[in-house]
Amino acid sequence: GWSRRTRKLRSSPEEEGAMSFRRGVVRQSKFRHVFAQAWKAEQCLDDVRVTRVTWEGPLCAANPKFVAVIVEASGGGAFLVLPLSKSGRVDQATPTVCGHAAPVLDVQWCPHDDNVIASASEDCTVKVWQIPDGGLTAPLTEAAVTLEGHSKRVGIVAWHPTTLNILLTAGCDNLLCVWDVGTGELVYQLPDAHPDLIYSVSWNKEGSAICTTCKDKALRVIDPRRGTVLKKAHEGTRPMRAVFLSDGKILTTGFSRMSERQLALWDPMDMSEPMAVQEMDTSNGVLLPFYDPDTNMVYLCGKGDCTIRYFEITDESPYVHFLSLYSSKEPQRGAGFLSKRGVDVNKCEIARFYKLHERKVEPISMTVPRKSDLFQVDLYPDTAGLEPSLVPEDWIAGQDAPPILVSLSGGYTAPPSKNTLRDTVKVRPKLPLQSPDSPVTTPTFEDTDVLQPAQEVKAASDRAKQEVRVEPSFSFFFFFFFCRPGDVHNAAHCNSPLVQEDPLCDLLAEVKALRALVLAQGQRIDLLEKQLARIEDGDV
């Protein structure tokens, strides 16, 4: 009986061949059934005057706390910052970030602090802002940091993915600049890497290289620390946007010679020709790619389109797999892509867009249907968290590190604001250091000097005390209190060419200058306090 039953269940060779063919055609993927769902009308942001500036950028940025939208402004540039929970009509009196003198072209949230955002403008500056928790209660006009290094309008800002306070900017002067926001210093400048307008810039996963697209139809891979072009692809295609994938490959969107929009995948080790190319349509809108490294999916939002296409990137040919298409009736003027830490894991939401209409911001959720209410581990691998992997000094010295990952199990809760940009944008004190051989100037007060009123003397004393409140490092305390006087005295001899490169000599010279500064300020405080005591005793 068992053998007869087995013979009945056994398939014929033709049936087995058909089944194997179907197994080969139907690709196994948990993201095959991702569907997009627009939020209800009452959950959208209405009456938002989205900017009309002619710039091919997303015009929007979102993180787990806020959504920022570049808006129309008279007499300058501004962008709106609203809490993620905000919905309904946005009042015209809602305060904005309005510190730029010309229209804003790009905004991007800091990946290491959800309250810090950078903006680029036509006024040739880049500004970094601190947004309080809950949003703005008054117009914000004073930026925490202003970066000035471009001679023409700046259209691209890109934070380093793993290093604190490193920001890359690209302007219409064909110039790439890398800044240390903590000090406001220009760390690297790449003036000769591009002969024409830069379209897009993208960091790789570790932040060791960037890929750029340019008006000269070339795709470049650049080491920003050395300023060298590592790879360059120049094909018949016109790449307009490029983004690094987590495995090091590069995905570009652009146009073919027949003006057809296309998607291409490149291997940086061999950029003679793309690994895969997909033709789409003949629309003239630029396709903005938004890449999710956790799911290895890429979403294409065309400016002026009514659709959002999404693909999955795999290691097997044909590498790029079309998943589905979201279509609506109204075209999009831009889109903001929410970081993975902000999605709703309880609803199996793997991505969220903020679609910009003419006067509305509409959230669109990308969801994987699941019956279980439990946390779906396969949909939510550990993702990049707020903690940076490196400090600027380490990255400038040549170190690289992958992002520090966090789990989304149980949902992600954004930490409260640090209330001051100093915790994230660590402004280092710039002391007026003197050379080791220069004499120490000590302020003196003669009896014939005109004594100031008591309030002014007390204020001067307080200012002098504040000037002494520096933030020295551990090495400063160690050498200040434990080094021998002879060692500090020998720092004066570090000007010799043979020992000029010794870091210990540099440190000793700095310690000597700091000790001289502290000594001078201490004497100044003593004199001011004596003068104040004489005024209070009525001796004057």
C-alpha positions as CSV (number, residue, x, y, z in Angstrom):
1,G,0.0,0.0,0.0
2,W,2.8,2.5,0.8
3,S,4.6,1.8,-2.4
4,R,1.4,2.3,-4.4
5,R,0.8,5.6,-2.6
6,T,4.4,6.7,-3.3
7,R,4.0,6.0,-6.9
8,K,0.8,8.1,-7.1
9,L,2.6,11.1,-5.4
10,R,5.6,10.9,-7.6
11,S,5.6,13.4,-10.5
12,S,6.3,12.7,-14.1
13,P,9.6,14.0,-15.7
14,E,7.6,16.6,-17.6
15,E,6.0,17.9,-14.3
16,E,9.3,17.9,-12.5
17,G,10.9,19.9,-15.3
18,A,8.0,22.4,-15.2
19,M,8.3,22.8,-11.4
20,S,12.1,23.3,-11.6
21,F,11.5,25.9,-14.3
22,R,9.0,27.7,-12.1
23,R,11.4,27.5,-9.2
24,G,14.1,29.1,-11.3
25,V,11.8,32.0,-12.5
26,V,10.2,32.8,-9.2
27,R,12.9,34.5,-7.1
28,Q,12.7,34.0,-3.4
29,S,12.7,37.3,-1.5
30,K,10.8,38.5,1.6
31,F,10.5,42.0,-0.1
32,R,8.6,40.8,-3.2
33,H,5.3,41.9,-1.7
34,V,6.2,45.3,-0.3
35,F,3.4,47.6,-0.8
36,A,3.1,51.4,-0.4
37,Q,0.3,53.1,1.4
38,A,-0.4,56.8,1.6
39,W,-1.5,58.2,4.9
40,K,-5.0,59.6,5.4
41,A,-5.7,63.2,4.6
42,E,-6.0,64.2,8.2
43,Q,-2.5,62.8,8.9
44,C,-0.8,64.9,6.2
45,L,0.7,68.4,6.6
46,D,-1.5,70.9,4.8
47,D,-0.9,74.5,3.7
48,V,2.9,74.1,3.5
49,R,4.3,76.5,0.9
50,V,7.0,74.2,-0.7
51,T,9.8,76.2,-2.3
52,R,9.8,76.8,-6.1
53,V,13.5,77.0,-6.4
54,T,14.9,75.4,-9.5
55,W,17.3,72.9,-8.0
56,E,17.3,69.1,-8.5
57,G,17.3,68.1,-4.8
58,P,15.0,66.3,-2.5
59,L,14.0,69.6,-0.7
60,C,13.1,67.6,2.4
61,A,14.8,65.7,5.2
62,A,13.3,63.5,8.0
63,N,14.6,61.8,11.1
64,P,12.9,60.1,14.2
65,K,12.1,63.5,15.7
66,F,11.5,66.1,12.9
67,V,10.7,66.6,9.3
68,A,12.3,69.6,7.6
69,V,10.9,71.1,4.4
70,I,12.4,74.0,2.4
71,V,9.6,76.6,2.0
72,E,9.0,79.9,0.2
73,A,10.4,82.9,2.0
74,S,10.5,86.6,1.2
75,G,13.8,88.4,1.5
76,G,16.0,85.3,2.1
77,G,15.8,81.6,2.5
78,A,14.0,79.5,5.1
79,F,13.0,75.9,5.9
80,L,10.3,74.6,8.1
81,V,11.0,72.2,11.0
82,L,8.0,70.3,12.5
83,P,7.8,67.4,15.0
84,L,7.2,64.0,13.3
85,S,3.9,63.8,15.2
86,K,2.5,67.0,13.7
87,S,-0.4,66.7,11.4
88,G,-3.1,68.9,9.9
89,R,-2.9,72.5,8.8
90,V,0.3,74.3,9.3
91,D,-0.3,77.9,10.3
92,Q,1.4,80.6,8.3
93,A,2.8,82.1,11.5
94,T,4.7,78.9,12.3
95,P,8.3,79.9,13.1
96,T,10.9,78.8,10.6
97,V,14.7,78.6,10.4
98,C,15.3,81.8,8.4
99,G,19.0,82.7,8.8
100,H,20.1,82.5,5.2
101,A,20.2,85.6,3.0
102,A,19.2,83.7,-0.2
103,P,17.0,80.6,-0.9
104,V,17.9,77.3,0.7
105,L,18.8,74.5,-1.7
106,D,19.5,71.5,0.5
107,V,19.1,70.3,4.1
108,Q,20.3,67.2,5.9
109,W,20.0,66.0,9.5
110,C,23.1,65.0,11.4
111,P,23.3,61.2,11.7
112,H,24.7,61.5,15.2
113,D,22.3,64.0,16.8
114,D,18.6,64.2,15.8
115,N,18.5,67.9,16.9
116,V,21.3,69.1,14.5
117,I,20.6,70.0,10.9
118,A,22.8,71.5,8.2
119,S,21.5,73.7,5.4
120,A,23.1,75.0,2.1
121,S,22.0,78.1,0.4
122,E,22.4,80.4,-2.6
123,D,24.1,82.9,-0.3
124,C,27.3,80.7,-0.7
125,T,27.2,79.6,3.0
126,V,26.5,76.4,4.9
127,K,24.9,76.8,8.3
128,V,24.5,74.2,11.2
129,W,21.5,74.7,13.5
130,Q,20.4,73.3,16.9
131,I,16.7,72.5,17.0
132,P,15.1,72.2,20.5
133,D,12.9,69.3,21.4
134,G,9.3,69.9,20.5
135,G,10.2,72.2,17.6
136,L,10.7,75.9,17.3
137,T,8.7,78.4,19.3
138,A,10.3,81.5,17.6
139,P,12.0,82.1,14.3
140,L,15.6,80.8,14.4
141,T,18.0,83.3,12.8
142,E,21.3,82.6,14.6
143,A,23.1,79.5,13.4
144,A,25.4,77.6,15.8
145,V,28.1,77.3,13.1
146,T,28.5,79.1,9.8
147,L,30.8,77.7,7.1
148,E,32.1,80.0,4.5
149,G,34.4,78.6,1.8
150,H,32.5,78.6,-1.5
151,S,32.4,81.4,-4.0
152,K,29.1,80.4,-5.6
153,R,25.9,78.9,-4.3
154,V,26.1,75.7,-2.4
155,G,23.6,73.0,-3.3
156,I,24.8,69.8,-1.6
157,V,25.5,68.9,2.1
158,A,26.4,65.4,3.2
159,W,27.3,64.3,6.8
160,H,30.0,61.7,7.3
161,P,28.2,58.4,8.2
162,T,30.5,57.3,11.0
163,T,32.7,60.3,12.1
164,L,31.4,63.0,14.4
165,N,31.2,66.6,13.0
166,I,32.6,65.9,9.5
167,L,30.5,67.6,6.8
168,L,31.0,67.6,3.1
169,T,29.7,70.4,0.9
170,A,29.6,70.9,-2.9
171,G,28.9,74.2,-4.6
172,C,28.4,75.6,-8.1
173,D,32.0,76.6,-8.1
174,N,32.8,72.9,-8.8
175,L,34.5,72.7,-5.4
176,L,34.3,70.0,-2.8
177,C,34.9,71.0,0.8
178,V,35.2,68.8,3.9
179,W,34.7,70.6,7.2
180,D,35.2,69.9,10.8
181,V,32.0,71.5,12.2
182,G,33.3,71.4,15.7
183,T,36.0,74.0,15.0
184,G,34.5,75.5,11.8
185,E,37.7,74.7,10.0
186,L,38.1,73.7,6.4
187,V,39.8,70.3,6.6
188,Y,40.1,69.4,3.0
189,Q,39.4,71.2,-0.3
190,L,39.2,69.5,-3.7
191,P,39.3,72.2,-6.4
192,D,40.5,70.2,-9.3
193,A,38.4,67.0,-9.1
194,H,35.5,68.3,-11.2
195,P,35.7,70.5,-14.3
196,D,31.9,71.2,-14.2
197,L,28.8,71.4,-12.0
198,I,28.6,68.6,-9.4
199,Y,25.2,66.8,-9.4
200,S,25.5,64.5,-6.4
201,V,27.8,63.3,-3.7
202,S,27.5,60.1,-1.6
203,W,29.7,58.6,1.1
204,N,30.5,54.9,1.3
205,K,29.6,52.8,4.3
206,E,32.8,53.5,6.3
207,G,33.2,57.0,5.0
208,S,36.6,56.3,3.4
209,A,35.5,57.4,-0.1
210,I,32.8,59.3,-2.0
211,C,31.2,58.9,-5.4
212,T,30.2,61.9,-7.4
213,T,28.4,62.6,-10.6
214,C,29.2,65.7,-12.7
215,K,27.9,67.6,-15.7
216,D,30.7,66.2,-17.8
217,K,28.8,62.8,-17.7
218,A,31.5,61.1,-15.6
219,L,31.1,59.0,-12.4
220,R,34.1,59.4,-10.0
221,V,35.2,57.6,-6.9
222,I,37.3,60.0,-4.8
223,D,39.4,59.7,-1.7
224,P,38.6,63.0,0.0
225,R,41.6,62.9,2.4
226,R,44.1,62.6,-0.4
227,G,42.1,64.5,-3.0
228,T,42.7,61.8,-5.6
229,V,40.3,60.4,-8.1
230,L,40.5,56.6,-7.6
231,K,38.2,55.5,-10.4
232,K,36.4,57.3,-13.2
233,A,33.7,56.0,-15.6
234,H,32.7,57.8,-18.7
235,E,30.1,56.0,-20.7
236,G,27.5,57.0,-23.2
237,T,25.1,57.3,-20.3
238,R,24.5,60.5,-18.4
239,P,24.5,59.7,-14.7
240,M,22.7,62.4,-12.8
241,R,22.7,60.8,-9.3
242,A,24.9,58.2,-7.6
243,V,24.8,56.4,-4.3
244,F,27.2,54.0,-2.6
245,L,25.7,50.6,-1.6
246,S,26.6,48.7,1.5
247,D,28.8,46.2,-0.4
248,G,30.8,48.9,-2.1
249,K,29.0,48.9,-5.4
250,I,27.6,52.1,-6.9
251,L,24.1,52.6,-8.2
252,T,23.4,55.5,-10.6
253,T,20.4,57.0,-12.2
254,G,20.5,59.1,-15.4
255,F,19.7,59.2,-19.1
256,S,20.8,57.2,-22.1
257,R,21.8,58.6,-25.5
258,M,18.2,58.3,-26.5
259,S,17.1,60.3,-23.4
260,E,15.6,57.3,-21.8
261,R,15.8,57.2,-18.0
262,Q,17.9,54.4,-16.8
263,L,19.2,52.7,-13.6
264,A,22.8,51.3,-13.6
265,L,24.9,49.3,-11.2
266,W,28.7,49.7,-11.2
267,D,31.6,47.7,-9.7
268,P,34.2,50.2,-8.5
269,M,36.9,47.7,-9.2
270,D,36.0,47.6,-12.9
271,M,34.2,50.7,-14.1
272,S,34.8,50.0,-17.8
273,E,31.1,49.1,-18.1
274,P,28.1,48.8,-15.8
275,M,27.2,45.4,-14.2
276,A,23.5,46.0,-15.0
277,V,21.4,48.6,-16.8
278,Q,17.6,49.0,-16.7
279,E,15.8,51.3,-19.1
280,M,12.6,52.8,-17.7
281,D,10.8,55.6,-19.6
282,T,11.5,58.8,-21.5
283,S,10.4,61.3,-18.9
284,N,12.7,64.2,-18.3
285,G,12.5,64.3,-14.5
286,V,15.7,63.4,-12.6
287,L,15.3,60.2,-10.6
288,L,16.4,60.7,-6.9
289,P,17.7,57.4,-5.5
290,F,17.0,56.6,-1.8
291,Y,19.0,53.6,-0.6
292,D,18.2,51.4,2.5
293,P,21.3,49.5,3.5
294,D,19.4,47.2,5.9
295,T,17.1,45.7,3.3
296,N,19.3,46.4,0.3
297,M,16.4,48.1,-1.5
298,V,16.5,51.3,-3.5
299,Y,13.6,53.7,-4.1
300,L,13.5,56.0,-7.1
301,C,11.5,59.2,-6.9
302,G,11.3,61.2,-10.0
303,K,10.8,65.0,-9.6
304,G,7.5,65.8,-11.4
305,D,6.5,62.1,-11.5
306,C,3.5,60.6,-9.9
307,T,5.2,57.3,-9.1
308,I,7.8,55.8,-6.8
309,R,9.6,52.7,-8.1
310,Y,11.5,50.3,-5.8
311,F,14.1,47.7,-6.5
312,E,16.0,45.1,-4.6
313,I,19.8,44.7,-5.2
314,T,21.3,41.2,-4.9
315,D,24.6,39.5,-5.5
316,E,23.3,37.3,-8.3
317,S,22.6,38.2,-11.9
318,P,20.7,40.3,-13.0
319,Y,21.6,42.0,-9.7
320,V,18.8,44.6,-9.9
321,H,15.3,43.3,-9.5
322,F,12.2,45.4,-9.9
323,L,9.7,44.9,-7.1
324,S,6.7,47.2,-7.6
325,L,5.5,50.7,-8.3
326,Y,3.5,53.2,-6.2
327,S,1.4,55.5,-8.3
328,S,-0.7,58.5,-7.3
329,K,-2.6,61.3,-9.1
330,E,-0.5,64.3,-8.1
331,P,3.2,64.8,-9.1
332,Q,5.9,65.1,-6.4
333,R,8.1,68.2,-6.1
334,G,10.5,66.4,-3.8
335,A,10.7,63.7,-1.1
336,G,12.2,63.1,2.3
337,F,13.4,59.6,3.3
338,L,13.0,58.7,7.0
339,S,15.9,57.0,8.6
340,K,15.3,53.4,9.7
341,R,15.3,54.4,13.4
342,G,12.0,56.2,12.9
343,V,9.8,53.6,11.2
344,D,7.0,51.8,13.0
345,V,8.2,48.2,13.6
346,N,4.8,47.2,15.1
347,K,3.2,47.7,11.6
348,C,6.1,46.0,9.7
349,E,7.0,49.4,8.1
350,I,10.4,49.2,6.5
351,A,10.5,52.7,5.0
352,R,8.6,56.0,4.9
353,F,8.6,58.9,2.5
354,Y,7.4,62.4,2.9
355,K,6.1,63.3,-0.5
356,L,6.1,67.1,-1.3
357,H,3.1,68.5,-3.1
358,E,2.7,72.1,-4.0
359,R,1.1,72.9,-0.7
360,K,1.1,69.6,1.2
361,V,3.4,67.0,2.7
362,E,2.1,63.5,2.4
363,P,3.6,60.5,4.3
364,I,3.9,57.2,2.4
365,S,4.6,54.0,4.2
366,M,6.3,51.0,2.7
367,T,5.1,47.9,4.5
368,V,5.8,44.1,4.4
369,P,2.5,42.2,5.2
370,R,2.9,39.8,8.1
371,K,0.2,38.1,10.1
372,S,2.2,37.9,13.4
373,D,2.3,40.8,15.8
374,L,5.8,39.8,17.0
375,F,8.9,41.7,16.2
376,Q,10.1,40.5,12.7
377,V,13.8,40.0,13.1
378,D,14.4,39.2,9.4
379,L,12.9,42.6,8.4
380,Y,14.8,44.7,10.9
381,P,18.5,43.8,11.3
382,D,20.6,46.0,13.5
383,T,20.8,49.5,12.0
384,A,23.1,52.4,12.4
385,G,22.6,54.3,15.7
386,L,23.4,57.8,16.9
387,E,26.8,57.0,18.4
388,P,29.7,57.9,16.1
389,S,32.5,55.4,15.5
390,L,35.3,58.0,15.2
391,V,36.2,61.5,16.2
392,P,37.4,64.0,13.5
393,E,41.1,63.6,14.5
394,D,41.0,59.9,14.0
395,W,39.4,60.1,10.6
396,I,41.8,62.9,9.4
397,A,44.7,60.7,10.6
398,G,43.5,58.0,8.2
399,Q,41.3,55.7,10.3
400,D,38.0,54.2,9.1
401,A,35.4,52.3,11.0
402,P,31.9,50.9,10.2
403,P,28.9,52.4,11.9
404,I,27.9,51.3,15.4
405,L,24.6,49.4,15.2
406,V,21.6,49.3,17.4
407,S,18.6,47.0,17.6
408,L,15.1,48.1,16.7
409,S,13.5,45.3,18.9
410,G,10.7,46.9,20.9
411,G,10.8,50.1,18.8
412,Y,13.4,52.9,18.9
413,T,13.0,55.8,21.3
414,A,14.8,59.0,20.3
415,P,17.0,60.4,23.2
416,P,16.2,63.9,24.5
417,S,18.0,66.9,23.2
418,K,21.4,67.8,24.7
419,N,20.1,71.4,24.8
420,T,23.4,72.7,23.5
421,L,25.2,72.2,20.3
422,R,28.5,72.0,22.3
423,D,27.8,68.3,23.1
424,T,27.6,67.4,19.4
425,V,29.4,70.2,17.7
426,K,32.4,70.3,20.1
427,V,33.8,73.8,19.8
428,R,37.3,73.7,20.9
429,P,38.7,76.8,22.7
430,K,41.1,78.8,20.7
431,L,43.6,80.2,23.2
432,P,45.9,83.1,22.3
433,L,49.0,80.9,22.7
434,Q,52.3,82.7,22.8
435,S,55.6,81.4,21.5
436,P,57.9,79.8,24.1
437,D,60.5,82.6,23.7
438,S,58.1,85.6,23.8
439,P,58.0,87.6,27.0
440,V,54.9,87.3,29.3
441,T,53.0,90.5,29.4
442,T,51.4,91.2,32.8
443,P,48.9,94.0,33.2
444,T,50.0,96.6,35.8
445,F,48.0,99.2,37.6
446,E,49.8,102.3,38.8
447,D,48.5,104.5,41.7
448,T,48.0,107.3,39.3
449,D,45.6,105.2,37.1
450,V,42.0,106.3,37.1
451,L,40.1,103.7,39.1
452,Q,37.0,102.3,37.5
453,P,33.6,102.1,39.3
454,A,33.0,99.0,41.4
455,Q,30.6,97.4,38.9
456,E,33.0,97.7,36.0
457,V,35.9,96.4,38.1
458,K,33.8,93.4,39.2
459,A,32.7,92.7,35.6
460,A,36.3,92.9,34.5
461,S,37.3,90.4,37.2
462,D,34.5,88.0,36.2
463,R,35.6,88.3,32.6
464,A,39.2,87.5,33.5
465,K,38.0,84.4,35.4
466,Q,36.0,83.3,32.4
467,E,39.0,83.6,30.2
468,V,41.0,81.2,32.4
469,R,38.2,78.6,32.2
470,V,39.6,76.5,29.3
471,E,38.9,72.9,28.5
472,P,42.4,71.3,28.6
473,S,42.9,67.7,27.8
474,F,44.2,64.9,30.1
475,S,47.7,65.3,28.6
476,F,47.7,69.0,29.6
477,F,46.8,68.2,33.2
478,F,49.5,65.5,33.3
479,F,52.3,67.7,32.0
480,F,51.1,70.8,33.9
481,F,51.3,69.2,37.3
482,F,53.8,66.4,36.9
483,C,56.4,67.5,34.4
484,R,59.7,68.9,35.8
485,P,60.4,72.6,35.3
486,G,63.5,71.6,33.3
487,D,61.3,69.7,30.8
488,V,59.1,72.7,30.3
489,H,62.2,74.9,30.0
490,N,63.7,72.6,27.4
491,A,60.6,73.2,25.2
492,A,62.2,76.4,24.1
493,H,64.9,74.4,22.4
494,C,62.4,72.5,20.2
495,N,62.8,75.0,17.4
496,S,65.8,73.0,16.2
497,P,65.1,71.4,12.8
498,L,66.2,68.0,14.2
499,V,63.6,67.9,16.9
500,Q,60.9,70.1,15.4
501,E,58.7,67.1,14.5
502,D,58.8,65.6,17.9
503,P,55.2,65.7,19.3
504,L,56.5,65.8,22.9
505,C,58.3,69.1,22.1
506,D,55.1,70.5,20.6
507,L,53.1,69.5,23.7
508,L,55.7,71.0,26.1
509,A,55.7,74.2,24.2
510,E,51.9,74.4,24.4
511,V,52.1,73.6,28.2
512,K,54.6,76.4,28.7
513,A,52.4,78.9,26.8
514,L,49.3,77.8,28.8
515,R,51.2,78.1,32.1
516,A,52.3,81.6,31.2
517,L,48.7,82.5,30.2
518,V,47.2,81.1,33.5
519,L,49.9,83.0,35.5
520,A,49.2,86.3,33.8
521,Q,45.4,86.0,34.2
522,G,45.9,85.0,37.8
523,Q,47.9,88.1,38.5
524,R,45.3,90.2,36.7
525,I,42.5,88.8,38.8
526,D,44.4,89.5,42.0
527,L,45.0,93.1,41.0
528,L,41.3,93.6,40.0
529,E,40.1,92.1,43.3
530,K,42.5,94.4,45.3
531,Q,41.2,97.4,43.3
532,L,37.6,96.3,44.0
533,A,38.3,96.0,47.8
534,R,39.8,99.5,47.9
535,I,36.6,100.9,46.2
536,E,34.3,99.0,48.6
537,D,36.4,100.2,51.7
538,G,36.1,103.8,50.6
539,D,39.9,104.3,50.2
540,V,39.3,106.0,46.8
